[in-house]
């Protein structure tokens, strides 16, 4: 296989960017307006798949995290380097405590990358095993806790609603609790 064909194949797996902005106190409303403006432009970009902002918890953090997915790394790179995004970043910079921080990865690599974006990413089969071994117990245990809780709260029995809540809890636990600790615990094997 030649290098050009290999590069195209790698590009077809999609790409994710995780952007963090620490916003100055009392400037959140201005940032939210800016976020609305930039999100509409990003969503109109070729190859855009998903835009997911994670807002700060009032009184605890000033950090916004935006996760954006594109169908290819080249489409994502085109958006990140676009004149529209550059112009809007210049507009919003006075609201930041620190700069426009972001990390681009493919697939779920951002779970496996320590804080420094220059860190090496583990090979895919290790990512697969780690993700599977983390999701399996959650997929078994979370429904056993969530389903009775929903029934006790009087929520009607609905497979769609129960699945929505269960998957929401599983993803929350994976992103915020399990994967950051788990990858730290097995870091030596994972990055060997």
ABEGO torsion letter per residue (X at the ends): XBAAAAAAAAAAAEBBBBBBBBBBBGAAAAAAAAAAAAAAAAAABBGBABBBBBBBBBGABABBBBBBBBABAAAAAAAAABAAAAAAAAAAAAABABBBBBBBBBEAAAAABBABAABBBBBAAAAAAAAAAAAAAAAAAAAAAAAAAAAAAGBBBBAAAAAAAAAAAAAAAAAAAAAAAAAAAAAAAAAX
